[in-house]
Amino acid sequence: MIVKGKVYKLSGNYAHVETPRPKACESCSNYSLCSGKDVDMKVLNNIGANIGDIVEIEVSEDQRAIYIMAYLFLIPVAMIFIGYGLYTVSKLLLLALIPMIAAYAIGLHILNKKFKLKSEIIRITDDASIECNK
């Protein structure tokens, strides 16, 4: 997928780019959660884009993202049901959730370090038809 955005910050070999939400987002049932805000991306800047440049970014689709989303949302729901089951047996058994919550938090930390979308600036354009606020 190729998206356009505006570079607003540089950090090393990476550029921070703000891109408008795609039109497909408007039909999403969760659109109200993000309020249609622009997307901030940290992308590889091998072509030397500067602050203020309008760039095209190639975002590779990664199937692992589905599994990560399942981990982010389904594990907490499962812990709620497990906690309810433990609570019905004994209130003291709720303490068993503490190691589960700690393991979940450690898993999130590991995923945050290891999983990165492969996004790269492929060209600098003169087309200023995007609307970014930064």
Secondary structure, 3 states (H helix, E strand, C coil): CEEEEEEEEEECCEEEEEECCCHHHHHCCCHHHHCCCCEEEEEECCCCCCCCCEEEEEECCCCHHHHHHHHHHHHHHHHHHHHHHHHHHCHHHHHHHHHHHHHHHHHHHHHHHHCCCCEEEEEEECCCCCCCCC
